[in-house]
Amino acid sequence: MIPTLKENVAIILPENGLEEKLAQADKENRKLSIKLGFDPTAPDLHLGHAVVLKKLRQFQELGHQIIIVVGSFTARIGDPTGKNKARKPLSTEEVQHNAETYINQLSKVLNIQKTKIVFNSEWLDSLGFSEVIQLLSKVTVAQLMHRNDFSKRFTENIPIAMHELIYPILQGFDSVHIECDIEMGGTDQLFNCTMGRQLQEVHQKPGQVVICMPLLKGLDGKEKMSKSLNNIIGLTDEPNEMFGKTMSIPDSLIEEFIDLATDFPSNKKMSLKARMEKGENPMNIKKLIAKNIISQYHHQDDAENAEEFFNNQFQSKNFESKTFEPVAIQSLKLNYNRTTVLELCHQLRNDLSKSAVRRLIESGSVQIDTVKITEPDKMIEIEKEIKIKMGKRKFFKLI
């Protein structure tokens, strides 16, 4: 059981903490409380989130209590993790909308009926100012400056606002309030998670074990999977889109996807890696990965159909022809006959920010009637039957 729970885990603190917590729970005839906190900063979950969620599912299948802490309070502050500048806080309405979509998507991995979902505004909103001061007194500035992004910004004379310093303390206090045994997150959350352990101990409570999972790289093969970097495979992506995106990953990312994105048995994973080492065409392995991913979040039949679609539309190069069959058709009612490429593309992909759409255009990832467009501010005539390709897998036609 323990080897399975440790599979793919990057960090466990303290080193023998998991074994100790499991033994303690067994001795006390109880289940462990395992926390995952998230700030609903965007409305979609992706395969990077699923790395942690699937580990939580392993604990859940063993009968332990999963507690999802929705950062309904802390999202209004903004998590500074990995940022070189302050993150824009969200409004209450944005938090509520994103939280609802997150919770709905959690059911793709976790058994929601057996998952406890709480909102940290329930206890953080009620803290009095004197209680906040007492909480802050438990942590020193020197401890906060050990955090890499804070120390880097301080060294580079980039402003650090006081509310950003408070963020990890509030996240840590969540662990105190719910009295969790284990907190999980990505490796980028190590500092925040260990803060929870520290605050539990100063409040005379047993310190939580921290388990951190690796960060899955995005489609670019360089940065971690992130909505803001436009390099994600979303859990709610359509099967054809999931398949196409998976096929686009660089070959260097295949082993990482085998380990973190698939649910193949261990011997199957080893077999696929061995085939790669023997020089098998990476496309064959990617197809197996893509079908496995789709089967996890949709159905096996969807996976088979997506492979057939990919073979017909992509490998036959039909997508480069003016007669390609669009993957998605969106009808736009425009009140003008001319607009910029940026405005048109943003209406087609309103799930992306304008800056993300601009990057797509400037990188040469947009074609209008098979003509590559790289100037976001170029004016174009709006006509029916215009075919637009955005990225490698998104196709539209104005009708």
C-alpha positions in Angstrom: 0.0 0.0 0.0 2.7 2.5 1.0 4.8 2.0 -2.1 1.7 2.8 -4.3 1.0 5.9 -2.3 4.6 7.1 -2.7 4.7 6.4 -6.5 5.7 9.6 -8.4 5.8 11.6 -5.2 8.5 14.3 -5.3 8.7 15.3 -1.6 7.5 13.9 1.7 8.2 15.9 4.9 9.2 14.6 7.3 10.7 11.7 5.4 9.0 8.9 7.4 5.9 11.0 8.1 3.5 9.1 5.8 4.3 5.8 7.5 3.9 7.4 10.9 0.6 9.0 10.1 -0.8 5.7 8.7 0.4 3.8 11.7 -1.1 6.3 14.1 -4.5 6.3 12.2 -4.5 2.5 12.3 -3.7 2.5 16.1 -6.5 5.0 16.7 -8.9 3.2 14.4 -9.6 6.3 12.3 -9.0 7.6 8.8 -6.6 10.4 7.9 -7.8 13.9 7.0 -6.0 14.9 3.8 -6.1 18.5 2.6 -5.8 20.0 -0.8 -6.2 23.8 -1.0 -6.8 25.7 -4.2 -7.5 29.3 -5.1 -10.1 29.4 -7.9 -8.1 31.8 -10.0 -9.3 30.4 -13.3 -12.4 28.4 -14.3 -10.7 25.3 -15.6 -8.7 22.3 -14.2 -6.1 20.7 -16.3 -3.8 17.6 -16.4 -1.3 19.4 -14.1 -4.0 19.7 -11.4 -4.9 16.0 -12.0 -1.4 14.8 -10.9 -2.3 15.8 -7.3 -6.0 14.9 -7.6 -5.2 11.3 -8.7 -2.9 10.9 -5.7 -5.7 12.1 -3.5 -8.0 9.5 -5.2 -5.6 6.8 -4.1 -6.0 7.9 -0.5 -9.8 8.2 -0.9 -10.0 4.6 -2.3 -8.3 3.5 0.9 -11.1 5.1 2.9 -9.3 8.3 4.0 -11.1 11.7 4.2 -10.3 14.1 1.4 -10.8 17.8 2.3 -10.8 20.3 -0.5 -10.2 23.8 0.9 -11.5 26.4 -1.6 -9.6 29.6 -1.1 -12.6 31.9 -1.2 -10.8 34.3 1.1 -7.2 33.9 0.0 -8.1 34.2 -3.7 -9.2 37.8 -2.9 -5.6 38.4 -1.9 -3.7 36.5 -4.6 -1.2 33.7 -4.2 2.3 35.1 -5.0 3.8 31.6 -5.6 6.1 31.7 -8.6 5.2 35.3 -9.4 7.7 38.1 -10.0 4.9 40.6 -9.3 1.8 40.9 -7.3 -1.1 38.7 -8.6 -4.3 40.6 -9.2 -6.9 39.7 -6.5 -10.2 38.3 -7.6 -13.7 39.7 -6.9 -16.1 37.8 -4.8 -18.2 37.1 -7.9 -15.2 35.7 -9.8 -14.2 33.5 -6.9 -17.7 32.1 -6.7 -18.0 31.4 -10.4 -14.6 29.7 -10.7 -15.2 27.7 -7.5 -18.4 26.3 -8.9 -16.7 25.1 -12.1 -13.7 23.7 -10.2 -16.0 21.6 -7.9 -17.9 20.3 -10.9 -14.7 19.2 -12.6 -13.3 17.6 -9.4 -15.8 14.8 -10.0 -13.8 13.7 -13.1 -11.2 12.4 -10.6 -12.6 12.3 -7.1 -15.7 10.8 -5.6 -17.4 14.1 -4.7 -20.0 12.4 -2.5 -17.1 11.2 -0.3 -15.2 14.5 -0.5 -15.5 17.2 2.1 -15.5 20.7 0.5 -15.0 23.8 2.7 -14.4 27.5 2.0 -11.7 29.3 4.0 -13.8 32.5 4.1 -15.9 30.6 6.6 -13.2 31.0 9.3 -10.9 33.7 7.9 -13.7 36.3 7.4 -14.5 36.0 11.1 -11.0 36.6 12.5 -10.7 39.8 14.4 -7.8 42.2 13.9 -6.2 41.2 17.2 -6.5 37.5 16.3 -4.7 38.3 12.9 -1.9 40.1 14.8 -1.5 37.1 17.1 -1.4 34.8 14.1 1.3 36.9 12.4 3.4 36.9 15.5 4.0 33.2 15.1 6.1 33.8 11.9 9.2 35.9 11.4 10.1 38.0 8.4 13.3 36.0 8.1 11.2 32.8 7.7 9.1 34.4 5.0 12.2 35.6 3.1 13.4 32.0 2.8 10.7 31.6 0.1 12.4 31.8 -3.2 10.1 34.1 -5.0 10.2 36.6 -2.1 13.9 36.6 -1.8 14.4 36.9 -5.5 12.1 39.9 -5.7 13.7 41.5 -2.7 17.2 41.1 -4.2 16.0 42.5 -7.5 14.3 45.5 -5.7 10.8 44.4 -7.0 8.1 45.5 -4.5 6.6 42.9 -2.2 3.3 44.0 -0.7 2.4 43.2 2.9 -0.7 41.2 1.8 1.5 38.9 -0.2 3.6 38.1 2.9 0.5 37.3 4.8 -0.8 34.9 2.2 1.2 31.7 3.1 0.3 32.4 6.8 -3.4 32.4 6.1 -3.1 29.2 4.0 -1.2 27.6 6.8 -3.9 28.6 9.3 -6.4 26.6 7.1 -4.5 23.5 8.3 -4.8 24.6 11.9 -8.5 25.1 11.6 -9.4 21.9 9.9 -6.8 19.8 11.8 -5.6 17.9 8.8 -3.0 15.1 9.0 -1.6 15.5 5.5 -1.5 18.4 3.1 -0.9 17.8 -0.6 0.2 20.1 -3.4 2.6 20.6 -6.2 6.3 21.2 -5.4 5.7 24.9 -5.9 3.5 24.8 -2.8 6.2 23.4 -0.5 6.7 26.6 1.4 3.0 27.2 1.9 2.4 23.6 3.0 5.3 23.6 5.5 3.9 26.9 6.9 0.7 24.9 7.8 2.8 22.3 9.6 4.7 25.0 11.6 1.5 26.8 12.6 -0.2 23.6 13.7 2.8 22.9 16.0 2.8 26.4 17.5 -0.9 25.9 18.2 0.0 22.7 20.1 -1.5 20.5 17.4 0.1 17.5 15.6 2.0 18.8 12.6 0.7 17.7 9.2 2.8 15.7 6.8 3.6 17.5 3.6 3.4 15.6 0.3 4.3 17.4 -2.9 3.8 16.0 -6.4 5.9 17.0 -9.4 4.8 19.8 -11.7 3.7 18.5 -15.1 5.2 20.5 -17.9 2.8 22.0 -20.4 2.6 21.6 -24.2 5.7 23.7 -24.8 7.8 21.2 -22.8 9.4 24.0 -20.8 7.1 25.7 -18.4 4.7 24.1 -15.9 1.2 23.5 -17.3 -0.7 26.7 -16.7 -3.8 28.4 -18.1 -2.0 31.8 -18.3 0.8 30.2 -20.5 -1.8 28.7 -22.9 0.0 25.3 -22.7 -2.7 23.2 -21.0 -4.8 20.1 -21.7 -8.0 20.8 -19.8 -10.0 18.1 -18.1 -13.1 19.3 -19.9 -11.4 19.6 -23.4 -13.2 17.7 -26.1 -11.7 14.3 -27.0 -10.5 15.4 -30.4 -8.8 18.4 -28.8 -7.2 16.3 -26.1 -5.9 13.9 -28.7 -4.4 16.6 -30.9 -2.8 18.5 -28.0 -1.2 15.3 -26.7 0.2 14.5 -30.1 1.8 18.0 -30.2 3.9 17.5 -27.1 7.7 17.4 -27.7 9.3 14.0 -27.7 11.3 15.0 -24.6 8.0 15.1 -22.6 6.8 11.6 -23.4 8.2 9.9 -20.3 6.9 12.6 -18.1 3.4 12.2 -19.5 3.6 8.4 -19.2 4.4 8.8 -15.5 2.1 11.7 -14.5 -0.7 12.0 -17.0 -1.6 8.3 -17.7 -3.0 5.7 -15.4 -1.3 2.7 -17.1 -0.1 0.0 -14.7 3.5 0.3 -13.7 4.6 -2.6 -16.0 2.8 -1.0 -19.0 4.6 2.3 -18.2 8.0 0.5 -18.1 7.1 -1.2 -21.4 6.3 2.0 -23.2 9.6 3.6 -22.0 11.5 0.6 -23.2 9.9 0.9 -26.6 11.0 4.5 -26.7 14.6 3.5 -25.8 14.6 0.9 -28.6 13.9 3.7 -31.1 10.2 3.2 -31.8 8.4 6.0 -33.6 7.4 8.5 -30.8 4.1 9.1 -32.6 3.0 5.5 -31.7 3.6 6.1 -28.0 1.9 9.5 -28.1 -1.2 7.9 -29.6 -1.4 5.4 -26.7 -0.9 8.2 -24.2 -3.6 10.3 -25.8 -6.1 7.5 -25.9 -5.4 6.7 -22.2 -5.9 10.4 -21.2 -9.2 10.6 -23.1 -10.4 7.3 -21.5 -9.8 8.8 -18.0 -11.9 11.9 -18.5 -14.3 10.7 -21.2 -14.9 7.2 -22.5 -12.9 4.5 -24.4 -15.1 4.9 -27.4 -14.3 8.6 -27.5 -10.6 7.8 -27.4 -11.0 5.4 -30.4 -13.0 8.0 -32.3 -10.5 10.8 -31.6 -7.6 8.7 -32.9 -9.6 8.0 -36.1 -10.4 11.7 -36.4 -6.7 12.6 -35.9 -5.6 10.1 -38.6 -8.1 11.5 -41.1 -7.8 15.2 -40.4 -4.1 15.6 -39.5 -2.0 12.8 -40.8 -3.7 13.1 -44.2 -2.9 16.9 -44.1 -6.6 17.7 -44.8 -6.3 20.5 -42.2 -4.0 22.5 -44.5 -6.6 22.5 -47.3 -9.2 25.1 -47.9 -11.7 22.4 -47.8 -10.9 21.2 -44.3 -13.9 20.2 -42.1 -13.8 22.5 -39.1 -13.5 21.0 -35.6 -15.7 23.7 -34.2 -18.0 26.1 -36.0 -19.0 29.3 -34.3 -21.5 31.8 -35.6 -20.7 35.4 -34.8 -23.1 38.3 -35.1 -20.9 41.3 -35.7 -22.2 44.8 -36.1 -19.4 45.8 -38.4 -17.8 44.6 -41.6 -14.2 45.2 -40.6 -12.2 44.4 -37.4 -8.8 43.5 -36.3 -7.4 40.0 -36.4 -7.0 40.2 -32.6 -10.6 41.2 -32.0 -12.0 38.5 -34.2 -9.7 35.7 -32.8 -10.5 36.8 -29.2 -14.3 36.4 -29.9 -13.6 32.9 -31.2 -11.4 32.0 -28.3 -13.0 34.0 -25.5 -11.7 31.4 -23.0 -8.2 33.0 -23.5 -7.0 36.4 -22.5 -6.4 39.0 -25.2 -2.7 38.9 -24.4 -2.7 35.1 -24.9 -4.5 35.5 -28.3 -2.0 38.1 -29.3 0.8 35.7 -28.6 -0.9 33.1 -30.7 -1.1 35.4 -33.6 2.4 36.8 -33.3 3.8 33.3 -33.1 2.3 32.4 -36.5 -0.3 30.1 -35.1 -3.3 31.7 -36.8 -4.4 31.2 -40.4 -7.3 32.8 -42.2 -8.3 30.8 -45.3 -4.9 29.1 -45.0 -3.0 32.4 -45.1 -0.7 32.8 -42.0 -1.4 36.0 -40.1 1.1 37.4 -37.7 -0.1 41.0 -37.2 -2.7 41.2 -34.4 -3.8 44.7 -35.3 -4.2 44.1 -39.0 -7.7 45.0 -40.2 -9.7 42.4 -42.1 -13.0 42.3 -43.9 -15.7 40.1 -42.2 -17.2 37.8 -44.7 -19.2 34.6 -44.5 -17.4 31.3 -45.0 -14.1 32.6 -43.8 -12.1 29.7 -42.3 -9.9 30.3 -39.4 -7.3 28.0 -37.8 -6.0 28.9 -34.4 -3.1 26.8 -33.1 -2.8 23.2 -34.2 -6.2 21.9 -33.4 -8.8 24.8 -33.3 -10.7 25.4 -36.5 -13.6 27.9 -37.0 -15.8 29.0 -39.9 -17.9 32.2 -39.9 -21.4 31.3 -41.0 
